[in-house]
């Protein structure tokens, strides 16, 4: 996938500049949705199946995701590559901008607020956990629940309060 110019912003936008691509990455990263059906039915924005299929192909071609080989009767599983894991700070920055400048609901903002409050060390810990889940990296020792468990617990608690 050759970018139209040598500009690094252009090169990134050509892969990540589409709203659906970013939302698919959000759902793979934060929702641990790794199969087509889970991505399709789990999208609160209502992505169409043809759009999802296209974005998954594009993200695989760009080296952001890999697609596992599906045996007969099994579903293909998508995994983040290191390049995909490195999109976490980008999504984090976009989420912070959204918190500051766009309206939203507390239930859907809670994870972003928690990440912001926890700071950059949390983002690094999250990327390490994603490497374990997607790249089979050895886990790094840490106390207590991992970052994805903490994000999901915060979301579940906010949902319970609503």
One Martini backbone bead per residue (centre of mass of N, CA, C, O) as a GRO file, in nm:
protein
  162
    1UNK     BB    1   0.084   0.045   0.031
    2UNK     BB    2   0.098   0.344  -0.130
    3UNK     BB    3   0.143   0.655  -0.090
    4UNK     BB    4   0.085   0.967  -0.244
    5UNK     BB    5   0.303   1.057  -0.033
    6UNK     BB    6   0.575   1.142   0.194
    7UNK     BB    7   0.376   1.214   0.405
    8UNK     BB    8   0.305   1.103   0.720
    9UNK     BB    9   0.014   1.201   0.747
   10UNK     BB   10  -0.093   1.087   0.485
   11UNK     BB   11  -0.019   0.790   0.539
   12UNK     BB   12  -0.203   0.764   0.789
   13UNK     BB   13  -0.475   0.862   0.667
   14UNK     BB   14  -0.502   0.638   0.449
   15UNK     BB   15  -0.555   0.425   0.687
   16UNK     BB   16  -0.702   0.605   0.947
   17UNK     BB   17  -0.914   0.836   0.820
   18UNK     BB   18  -1.141   0.643   0.864
   19UNK     BB   19  -1.397   0.594   1.073
   20UNK     BB   20  -1.424   0.283   1.054
   21UNK     BB   21  -1.134   0.203   1.112
   22UNK     BB   22  -1.125   0.324   1.399
   23UNK     BB   23  -1.369   0.159   1.512
   24UNK     BB   24  -1.251  -0.117   1.468
   25UNK     BB   25  -1.006  -0.073   1.645
   26UNK     BB   26  -1.156  -0.009   1.901
   27UNK     BB   27  -1.301  -0.293   1.917
   28UNK     BB   28  -1.043  -0.462   1.928
   29UNK     BB   29  -0.903  -0.323   2.167
   30UNK     BB   30  -1.150  -0.260   2.386
   31UNK     BB   31  -1.355  -0.519   2.303
   32UNK     BB   32  -1.226  -0.786   2.193
   33UNK     BB   33  -1.295  -0.794   1.884
   34UNK     BB   34  -1.205  -1.073   1.643
   35UNK     BB   35  -1.474  -1.109   1.485
   36UNK     BB   36  -1.693  -1.032   1.255
   37UNK     BB   37  -1.958  -1.065   1.418
   38UNK     BB   38  -1.867  -0.899   1.665
   39UNK     BB   39  -1.820  -0.637   1.505
   40UNK     BB   40  -2.104  -0.609   1.386
   41UNK     BB   41  -2.285  -0.637   1.659
   42UNK     BB   42  -2.094  -0.434   1.849
   43UNK     BB   43  -2.172  -0.184   1.690
   44UNK     BB   44  -2.313   0.120   1.786
   45UNK     BB   45  -2.304   0.250   1.481
   46UNK     BB   46  -2.381   0.041   1.251
   47UNK     BB   47  -2.222  -0.142   1.067
   48UNK     BB   48  -2.181  -0.260   0.765
   49UNK     BB   49  -2.078  -0.550   0.625
   50UNK     BB   50  -1.929  -0.428   0.375
   51UNK     BB   51  -1.761  -0.224   0.534
   52UNK     BB   52  -1.621  -0.416   0.725
   53UNK     BB   53  -1.485  -0.593   0.516
   54UNK     BB   54  -1.320  -0.365   0.387
   55UNK     BB   55  -1.165  -0.268   0.643
   56UNK     BB   56  -1.027  -0.534   0.706
   57UNK     BB   57  -0.869  -0.553   0.448
   58UNK     BB   58  -0.717  -0.282   0.475
   59UNK     BB   59  -0.581  -0.345   0.754
   60UNK     BB   60  -0.427  -0.589   0.651
   61UNK     BB   61  -0.276  -0.454   0.411
   62UNK     BB   62  -0.143  -0.232   0.619
   63UNK     BB   63  -0.051  -0.398   0.892
   64UNK     BB   64  -0.261  -0.385   1.148
   65UNK     BB   65  -0.372  -0.664   1.067
   66UNK     BB   66  -0.459  -1.003   1.112
   67UNK     BB   67  -0.559  -1.310   0.946
   68UNK     BB   68  -0.677  -1.590   1.026
   69UNK     BB   69  -0.711  -1.914   0.963
   70UNK     BB   70  -0.994  -2.076   0.847
   71UNK     BB   71  -1.155  -2.336   0.920
   72UNK     BB   72  -1.385  -2.543   0.878
   73UNK     BB   73  -1.642  -2.385   1.067
   74UNK     BB   74  -1.469  -2.136   1.112
   75UNK     BB   75  -1.348  -1.837   1.234
   76UNK     BB   76  -1.191  -1.563   1.175
   77UNK     BB   77  -0.907  -1.411   1.331
   78UNK     BB   78  -0.819  -1.105   1.461
   79UNK     BB   79  -0.504  -0.925   1.476
   80UNK     BB   80  -0.270  -0.742   1.606
   81UNK     BB   81  -0.014  -0.558   1.539
   82UNK     BB   82   0.226  -0.351   1.619
   83UNK     BB   83   0.100  -0.122   1.454
   84UNK     BB   84  -0.178  -0.149   1.592
   85UNK     BB   85  -0.084  -0.097   1.882
   86UNK     BB   86   0.036   0.196   1.800
   87UNK     BB   87  -0.267   0.327   1.792
   88UNK     BB   88  -0.343   0.389   2.084
   89UNK     BB   89  -0.236   0.686   2.114
   90UNK     BB   90  -0.423   0.793   1.894
   91UNK     BB   91  -0.693   0.716   2.026
   92UNK     BB   92  -0.638   0.868   2.286
   93UNK     BB   93  -0.618   1.151   2.160
   94UNK     BB   94  -0.897   1.152   2.029
   95UNK     BB   95  -1.056   1.108   2.292
   96UNK     BB   96  -0.961   1.365   2.432
   97UNK     BB   97  -1.075   1.558   2.226
   98UNK     BB   98  -1.369   1.460   2.256
   99UNK     BB   99  -1.402   1.539   2.553
  100UNK     BB  100  -1.340   1.855   2.504
  101UNK     BB  101  -1.525   1.905   2.204
  102UNK     BB  102  -1.753   1.682   2.252
  103UNK     BB  103  -2.030   1.530   2.284
  104UNK     BB  104  -2.167   1.304   2.544
  105UNK     BB  105  -2.162   1.016   2.742
  106UNK     BB  106  -2.077   0.885   3.034
  107UNK     BB  107  -2.074   0.586   2.957
  108UNK     BB  108  -1.879   0.642   2.693
  109UNK     BB  109  -1.648   0.815   2.867
  110UNK     BB  110  -1.520   0.650   3.104
  111UNK     BB  111  -1.267   0.521   2.975
  112UNK     BB  112  -1.128   0.781   2.890
  113UNK     BB  113  -1.112   0.906   3.170
  114UNK     BB  114  -0.946   0.684   3.296
  115UNK     BB  115  -0.700   0.709   3.110
  116UNK     BB  116  -0.640   1.003   3.169
  117UNK     BB  117  -0.600   0.969   3.478
  118UNK     BB  118  -0.366   0.749   3.449
  119UNK     BB  119  -0.203   0.782   3.193
  120UNK     BB  120   0.075   0.677   3.011
  121UNK     BB  121   0.125   0.413   3.170
  122UNK     BB  122  -0.141   0.280   3.088
  123UNK     BB  123  -0.089   0.267   2.784
  124UNK     BB  124   0.155   0.082   2.806
  125UNK     BB  125   0.008  -0.149   2.953
  126UNK     BB  126  -0.199  -0.196   2.731
  127UNK     BB  127   0.003  -0.269   2.507
  128UNK     BB  128   0.118  -0.514   2.655
  129UNK     BB  129  -0.149  -0.672   2.666
  130UNK     BB  130  -0.190  -0.685   2.357
  131UNK     BB  131   0.068  -0.849   2.302
  132UNK     BB  132  -0.030  -1.098   2.448
  133UNK     BB  133  -0.307  -1.141   2.290
  134UNK     BB  134  -0.183  -1.098   1.975
  135UNK     BB  135   0.155  -1.189   1.999
  136UNK     BB  136   0.247  -1.380   2.236
  137UNK     BB  137   0.357  -1.237   2.465
  138UNK     BB  138   0.498  -1.199   2.749
  139UNK     BB  139   0.408  -1.132   3.051
  140UNK     BB  140   0.383  -0.872   3.270
  141UNK     BB  141   0.421  -0.784   3.576
  142UNK     BB  142   0.131  -0.722   3.797
  143UNK     BB  143  -0.095  -0.562   3.989
  144UNK     BB  144  -0.373  -0.689   3.942
  145UNK     BB  145  -0.561  -0.585   3.714
  146UNK     BB  146  -0.585  -0.518   3.405
  147UNK     BB  147  -0.662  -0.270   3.188
  148UNK     BB  148  -0.915  -0.401   3.057
  149UNK     BB  149  -1.054  -0.474   3.321
  150UNK     BB  150  -1.070  -0.181   3.429
  151UNK     BB  151  -1.235  -0.063   3.197
  152UNK     BB  152  -1.477  -0.263   3.218
  153UNK     BB  153  -1.549  -0.196   3.512
  154UNK     BB  154  -1.613   0.102   3.469
  155UNK     BB  155  -1.838   0.056   3.263
  156UNK     BB  156  -2.020  -0.129   3.437
  157UNK     BB  157  -2.062   0.077   3.665
  158UNK     BB  158  -2.191   0.298   3.491
  159UNK     BB  159  -2.422   0.126   3.382
  160UNK     BB  160  -2.548   0.063   3.661
  161UNK     BB  161  -2.611   0.371   3.729
  162UNK     BB  162  -2.806   0.427   3.468
   0.00000   0.00000   0.00000
